Amino acid sequence: MHLSNLKILNKITSKKSTFIKTGIFSAIAACWGVIIVGTFITFK
């Protein structure tokens, strides 16, 4: 019983960590996208 609870907890923390990393990467990519698009619009 205790071992199965630990496995479930590990899976949840693993998915949570992956979700947080994906969110951070998406936010950084969106910021750079805005910067690059803004630069191209300015120079046209």
C-alpha positions, 0 to 999 in steps of 0.5 A: 500500500505504501509503495503504491502511494510513493509510485503515484506521488513520483508520477505526479511530481514527474508530470508536474516538473515536465509541465513546469519546464514546458511552461517556462520554455513556452514563455521564453519562446513567446517572448523571443517571438515577440521581440523578433517579430517586432524587430522585423516590423520595425525594420520594414 
